[in-house]
Amino acid sequence: MMNKLDWADFVLIICTEKYHTRFRGAEEPGQGRGVTWEGAIINQNLYDAQGKNTKYIPVVFSSNDLNQIPVVLRSSSQFVLDSNKKYEEIYRLLTNQPSIVKPPLGSLKPLPPKERKQNFFD
């Protein structure tokens, strides 16, 4: 699992109530160990990156489930996939196709140098 998380450019995290319980390590003993381990790896990766998240993308299918997003991922971009527009937004992110492209910068206007002061006490 560690190798796959390291290898991936993005990790979509489908945040359900059961996933949230397991991510926090609050599931019954012996249940959901994969998600618990995944949660520990994600927490450590975010800690090492000082909270900068460019990989882990929380996804829910209803705005009612936003509270199921683990707290360490709530400051990230979140996707509520309840419409075609929302699917397009996440697709654009995953495929690096922004909806708005920055125009190129204009050319620099040359400015003359300022006159240097020789005596600062005058």
C-alpha positions in Angstrom: 0.0 0.0 0.0 2.8 2.4 0.8 4.4 1.9 -2.6 1.1 2.5 -4.4 0.4 5.7 -2.4 3.9 6.9 -3.2 3.6 6.0 -6.9 0.2 7.7 -7.4 0.0 11.3 -8.6 -3.5 11.6 -7.0 -5.4 9.4 -4.5 -9.2 9.8 -4.6 -10.5 9.1 -1.1 -14.2 8.1 -1.2 -15.3 9.4 2.2 -18.2 7.4 3.7 -19.2 6.9 7.3 -17.5 3.5 7.5 -14.3 4.9 5.8 -14.2 7.7 8.3 -14.5 5.4 11.3 -11.8 3.1 10.0 -9.5 6.0 9.0 -9.6 7.2 12.6 -8.9 3.7 13.9 -12.3 3.5 15.6 -13.6 0.3 14.0 -14.1 -2.9 15.9 -10.8 -4.8 16.4 -9.9 -6.9 13.4 -12.1 -4.9 11.0 -11.0 -2.3 8.5 -7.3 -2.7 9.1 -6.4 -1.7 5.5 -8.1 1.7 5.8 -6.6 2.2 9.3 -3.2 1.5 7.9 -3.9 3.8 4.9 -5.0 6.5 7.2 -1.8 6.3 9.2 0.3 6.5 6.0 -1.7 9.5 4.8 -1.5 11.3 8.2 2.3 10.7 8.2 2.7 11.9 4.6 0.8 15.1 5.4 2.8 15.6 8.5 6.0 15.3 6.6 4.8 17.7 4.0 3.9 20.2 6.7 0.2 20.0 5.8 0.6 20.8 2.1 -1.7 18.4 0.3 -1.4 18.1 -3.5 -2.2 14.3 -3.7 -5.1 13.2 -1.5 -8.5 14.3 -2.8 -11.5 13.7 -0.6 -14.7 12.8 -2.5 -18.3 12.4 -1.3 -21.5 11.9 -3.3 -23.7 14.2 -1.2 -23.1 17.4 0.6 -24.7 15.6 3.6 -21.5 13.5 3.8 -18.9 16.3 4.0 -18.6 15.6 7.8 -17.2 12.1 6.8 -14.1 13.7 5.3 -11.2 13.0 7.8 -10.2 16.2 9.5 -6.6 16.1 8.1 -8.2 16.4 4.6 -10.8 19.0 5.2 -8.5 21.9 4.3 -8.0 20.3 0.9 -10.1 20.8 -2.2 -13.2 18.6 -1.7 -15.4 17.2 -4.3 -19.2 16.6 -3.9 -19.9 14.5 -7.0 -23.6 15.2 -7.3 -23.7 16.6 -10.8 -22.0 16.4 -14.2 -20.4 19.8 -13.5 -18.7 18.5 -10.4 -17.4 15.4 -12.3 -16.0 17.7 -14.9 -14.2 19.7 -12.2 -12.4 16.7 -10.7 -11.7 15.4 -14.2 -10.0 18.7 -15.1 -7.9 18.5 -11.9 -6.8 14.9 -12.6 -6.0 15.5 -16.2 -4.4 19.0 -15.7 -6.9 20.7 -17.9 -7.8 24.0 -16.0 -11.0 25.7 -17.0 -9.3 29.1 -17.0 -5.8 29.5 -18.5 -3.7 32.4 -17.4 -2.8 34.8 -20.2 0.9 35.3 -20.9 2.5 38.2 -19.1 3.0 41.4 -21.1 6.4 42.8 -21.9 8.3 44.9 -19.4 8.3 48.7 -19.7 11.9 49.9 -19.5 12.4 52.3 -16.6 15.4 54.6 -16.2 17.6 54.1 -13.1 17.1 56.4 -10.2 19.7 58.9 -9.3 21.8 57.6 -6.4 22.2 59.8 -3.3 25.8 60.5 -2.3 25.2 62.2 1.0 22.4 60.8 3.2 22.6 63.5 5.8 21.6 66.4 3.6 
